[in-house]
């Protein structure tokens, strides 16, 4: 049910394209990189995914807000139905906002949740046309301006976003057998949940933490936002860790950081991969998987060193979806095996990481 009394909002792209809609959430201006997500569910998880830091997120599914925002119940010091403790998008763009919501776990509306976090939203625009424009022109900067407000364009890729979203302190979760150093570049909570299910003790450390004096059985490199080449300290630490032969697993930005540490290169995609239905194939097999993804940069397969090889490849555009070492227990994925809300076809990769640790400890 639309509310035509809501404040008018202008969405302006850097190429001069303008869309007009109505406001929900906070009535404040915002700017960032405009990206789109094609998933049909999971907007609470997407909004709290640190990988969306500095972005104006367009949800292509036309019905948004119908199940409100979940209650903030905790388990293992983590919010159960979110991917971090706060909203990371700069603004939300939808076609149709549902002013009425109904869900067994909802504690407030999406509108109320955005207002509490000072995040603006716009509804009533043609998100199909916006998505088509991004697909044709590539990811563009944009800005949301409610009537009576102004702001400048902002390019989040020019700053170290990882430093903004990473933990500031060292924190331990669980008391399992296998001791994991988790380098937090903007980690999603479901990565921590998946590791805790597998008899681990997790030491979550800042992105630039020097963990080489620590005793650990496995190294885990998390997802995160922005250009991986900004994370020079993390790349140097990963390069040093390769000399220990201790198992390493990376996800999303972690895949790109591993590639850079190994001597390979990364590049910015035209408009990125952000959805719950990206098909990938495991290299050397006929095994295909449906995956969840959220990244704007990719590893250049042509630059992989001789001792490394692609692990998965995107079926649609043949881009890198992971890499692995030919002889050592190091591997990564560009997609999200821990995906919440789904699919979970590839969460067996967490088991492979633990199995690498078990073999290494024998």
N, C-alpha and C positions, 0 to 999 in steps of 0.2 A: 504494500500500500504506500504510494508515494505521498510525500508531504511537500506541496508546492510553495509553502510559506518559508521553507528553509532558505538560508542565505545563498545567493548565487555564487558559484565558484568558477574561476577561469583556470583551465589547464593549458599552459603554453609550452610547446616543444621548441628546442633550440633552432629548428629549421623554420620557425615562424608559424607553424600550424597551431591553431587555437581551438579548444573544445570548451563548451560551457555546460555546467551541471549544477547540482545543488549540494549543499554542505551537510555532512554528518560528522560526528566526532568533534574535535576541537576546531573552532573557527579561527585558525591561525595560518599564516603562509608557510610553505615548505618548499624545498628544492632538492634535487638529486638526480640520479639516473633513472629513467623510466624503463621498467622491465615488465614482462608479462609472465604469468604462471597459468598453465592450462589444467591444473588439478581441479577435480570436482568437489573435493572435501579437504578439510585440514587447514582452514584459515587461521585458527589459533596457533597451530604449530608453525605455519609460515610466518606470521607476524612476529613471533618470538625467536625465529631462526636468526642468529647473529650474522649469517652469510648475506642477509638482506640489508645490512647496515648501509645507510646513506642512499637508499633507493626508494623511488615512488613505485609501488607495486600495483600492477593492474591484474586483477583476477578475471580470467576470461569466462569462468562459469557464471551464468547470469544471476543466480540467486545467492545472495550473500547476507548473512546476519540472521538467518532463520533458526539457528541453534544457539545464538547468543555467545557468551564467553564463559568458559568453565570456571568452577570454583578452584581456589588456589590451595588444594590439599597437598600435603607433602609426604614423601617417602624417601628415606636415605638423604634427607636435607635437600631434595630436589622436588620442584613442583611436578606433580604427576601428569598433568595434561598440557604442559607447555614445554618448549625446547630451551628456554632460558628464563631468567627472572624478570625480564622486561621486554617491551616491544622495541624492535630494532629498525623497522621500516621508517622512512621519513613521512610517508603519506600513503593512503590507500585509494585506489581507483576501481570502481565497480559500475556495472550497468544498472542493476536493480538492487536497492538496499531494502531488506525486510525489517520494517519497524516493529513487527511482532515476532517474538521468538519463543521456541518451546523445545526444551531438552531436559532430561532427568538430571543432568549435571550442571546446568547453567545457573550462574549466580547473578548475572547482569547482562544487559544487552551489549552488542558490539559497539554501539554508539557511546554508551556509558564508559566502557572500557577504554575506548580511544580518548574520550574527554579526560579521563583520569590521568592518562599518560601524555596529554597535550599533543596528540597526533591527529592531523586533519584527514578527512575523507571526502571524496566526491562521488556522487552517483547521478544516474540519469544521462550518461554519455554513451556513445556507441563504442563499446570496448572492442567490438569486432573490427571496426575501422581503425582504431588506435593500434590494435595488434598487427593488422595488415601493414600499417605504415612502418612500424618498427621492424617487421620482417623484411620489408623492401629497403628501408633506409639504414637499418641497423639501430642498436641501442643509442638513445639520444638523451641529452640532459633535458629536464623539464622543471616546471614550477607550478605549484598550486597557490592561487591567490583569491581568497574570499573577497567579496566586494568591500572596498575600503582599505585593503591591505596591499602591500607590494613587497617583493623580495627579488634577489638576484639569483641567477643560475649558479649552481654549485656542482663541481665535479668531484665526487667522492674517490675516484680512482687516482687522484693526485696526492692523497694523504694515506698514511699507514692506518687503515681501518682496524687491522688486527690489534694494534696497540690500544685501540679504544674499547674493544670487546673482550679482550683476554682478561683472565683473573689477575688480580694484583698480588695475591698471596698464594702460598703453597698450602694445599688442602688434601686431606686423606679421606677416602671412602672405603668402606668394607674392611674385612679382615680375612680375606681368602688366602689361598696357598701361593698364588702367582702374583708377584709384585710388578705392577705396570706403571711406568712413567707416562702420563698423559700430558702432552704438550698442548695447552689450551690456546688455540688460535681463534676461538669463537665456537667452542665445542657445543654441540647439541646434547641435551640431557639424555636422549635415548641412546647415545653412544655409551655414556656412563652406565646406564641401566643394563645394556646388553653385556658389557664387560663384567658387571657385578654378578650377573647370572652364571658366570663361568668361573667361580671360585678364585676371584682376584682381590687384591688390595690395590686400589688406584691412588697414585700420588699425582694430583692435578697441579701443574705448575704453569707459571706465566710463559708466554710465547718466546721470550728471550732468556729464559732461565738456563743456567749452566748446570746440567744434570749429570755431568761426567764423574762427579765425586760420589754420586748416589749408587747404592746397590739395587739393581733391578733385573727382572727376568725378561721384560719385553718393553719396547718403546712404541707408543701410539701417538700418531700425528693427526690432529683433529681437522675438521672443516673450518672455514672462516671466510671473511669477506675480502674483496679487493684484489689488487695486483700482488701476486706472490713475490715478485722481485723486490717489494718493499721490505720483506722479512729477512734482511741480510744476516742478522745474528742467529735466527732460527736455522737458516740454511747452513751456516758454518757449523753449528752444533750437530746437525744431522750428518753432515759430511764426516765429522769426527766419529760419530756413533757407528758408522759403517765399518770402522776398523775393529770394532769389538765383536762382530759376528753375532750379536744379540738380536733376536727376531724384532723386526720392525713392520708395523702396519700403518698405512695412511689412508685417509678418506678425504675426497674433494680437494680443498686447499692442501691437505697433507700429501696428496698425490703429486701436486705441482711442486711443493717444497722438496719432496724426494727427488723429483726429476732435476730440479735446479742443483741440488746437492750432488747429484751423480754426474753433472756436466751437461745435461740436456737443456733445452730451451722451452719457454712457454710463450703464448701469444693470446691476444684478446679475440674472442669469438665475435661474430657479427651481432648477434643478439642473445647469445647464451642458451643454455639448456635449463629450463625451469618447469618441471612437471612431474607427475607421478606415473608416467606411462612411456618412458624412453626405453626403446629396445636396444640391448647390447648383446654381442656374441663373444664367447670366450675363445680367444685366439687358439688355433690348432684343433678346435673341436667343432661340433655342430650344435653346441648347447647355447640356446638363446634365453635371455632373462628380461623381464620387464622391471624397470628400475625407477627410483625417484631421484631427481637431480636438481641442483641449484648452483650453477656456476657460470661465470662470464669469461673465464680464461681456460685455456687447455694446454696440454703438453704436446709438443711437436714430435711425433713419432720418428720423423726423419733424423732427429738430432740425438736419439738414444745411443748411449755408448754400447760397445760391442757386448759387454757382459750383462746388459739389460735387454729386455724384450717387452713388447706390449702384452698385457694380460687380458684386457677386454677392448673391444672397439665398438663404437656407436654404429648401429646398423643403418641409421638414416643418413648420416653425413660422413661416416668413416673416421671420425675424430677419436682421439685416445680416450679410453675409459678406464685406464689402469696400467700398471707396469709391475714387472717382477724381475728379480735378479736370477740369473741363470743357474747359480750354484749356492747362493746364500739365502737365508730365510727372511728376505725382504720383499714385501709386495704392497700394492696400494690400489685403490679404486677411485675413479672420478665420481662415480655415483654413490648413493647412500644406502649401504646394506641395512642400516638401522632404521630405515624410513618410518616416520610416524606422521600422518596416518597411512602408511603403506606405499607400495607393496613390500612384502618381506621375503621375496623369493631368494634373496642373496645373503640372508643373515647367517648362513652356514659359514661365511668367510670369517666370522668371529671365532668359530670352532677351529678353522684352519690356523688362525693366529695362535690360539692356545695350544694346538697340536705342535706347532713349530717350537713353542716354548718348552713343551714337554720333551720333545726330542733333543732340544739343545741342553736340557738339564741332565740327561742321562749320561 
